[in-house]
Amino acid sequence: MKPPVCLITGGSSGIGLTTALELAKQGYHVLIACRSERKAYQAIDYIEKHTNQGKVEFLPLDLASLDSIRCCVNHFEKRQLPLNLLINNAGIFNQSGTTEEGFELIWGTNYLGHFLLTYLLLDKLNSSESSQIIFIGSDVALWSKNLDWKRWVKKTPLNFLKLYADSKMCLLLLMRYLLQHQLYQTAVRVNTFHPGFVQSNITIWHQLSRFLKIGNSPQKISKNIMKFLTDPEYNSVQGQFLNRNLQPMPLTDVSINDHLASQIWEKSLFWTGLSNPIIQTPVQYNPEDGIWGPYSLNLTETELKEIQKQIFKIVLPRSPIPVLFNSYQFLKTGNFGSLILLLIQGLKREFHMERHLDSPVIFELCQNPYLLEKVREYLGESLFLWRSELWVNYPAQQLIPLWHQDRYPQLLTKTGKTLHAYLALTEVNAGNGFQYLPEKYNSLCSVKMNDPFSGNPFFEVKTDVEQLALPVCLKPGEFIFFTDDLIHRSICNMSGQVRLSLTLRFAESSVKMCRSYSSHIQSPIVFF
């Protein structure tokens, strides 16, 4: 008979290493998935010295990189092995930062990385004999009384313990969803194991505990895990949160919230690219709604990446002209809104929502022949570009949350047609872009107030009308047009990735600028 196969994350140290050792003693074929090749082979040497049974191998895996997880699964599948046991053991506690894709590091590693790994291996587990999944959890999960979605797409805050609790709570909710929706008609078992305070290297306090003789040794915990795997008493245990003595732990209302589990599952599919709101067949937006397209700038992937690089590294970090000079101009003209906006961006060193026509990369985009061809179809040959804005929506941010129209009555004397072009320079989707209301619902929206600087109206939109809003989804290098009639707002960016777009404001030559309007950067009109 072929030996059972186990893949264990973080198997190069702590309870991962001692569990891998015990599995090898039982004749398992063990695959240690971790970041460090050096540590992995040290662990393999250690296991081989202490047992002559089983087989131990290394799989490269960085749970803070979704691409690394996909590569790990591809390497495993090429081996054409069954998968009888998946132990999601790896985890971090107090590290700070973001994952490769921009998610908070603790939550992204402990939960989202394991979510993707588990999802990609579900078919393999289902087709293997007597297979099961074990999540290494923590009772800290039970501290989580609510889940703060926005924290998961930001850099780790000072209160990292909340993120650790959320990550372990999400694992409990994942276990629940798997059992109810993905594995309910299969023989795959799923359980979560809380090892307690372990003498490991996850923090300096855990490292000191072995010298102070407090906490649980990794050897003791791994023996209990093996007892769970081999003792017939536990053969029917399913969907339990077990303590180190294999006794069920009480669950909180949050951990058994089926609606919340479904929400996290759907969002996790989106965050990991398993469900993409951009349909392969292009969505055609309806001109009757005040929005139409999409069209293509016909830029290659290489050209788009170079544009992104130039904007993020050169255009955004610098102010095209000295802030103090502009401050004087704004005070002179009474344009206090622009002054406040520019000063905030100066403090952040992020100059977006500004004109950057002195930047060659932006100026070239404004003159894209495929773009101008479509603009002329609507405005005719006599047109000009009077305003260009970079929109950079970082994770967990929402640029303009209020429903509004881009009419600019205080900036333009309208005696002709105007047109707004929205260019997607990165992917625009239902998790980071903007949403709009079809024009037939405009009559249901009442004006709440007007922007004191631009004159654009902000609307009061009832909840039942908001539910009728549609998202804009564009591939990088696509663009759409919209008119002054479009009521829209930005979406809070929950995609985990920065969204970069460029809005260009075009008008017929008969439209004139108001004298009170002052450009932030240079002359606001560029003729074609």
Disulfide bonds with the S-S distance in Angstrom:
none
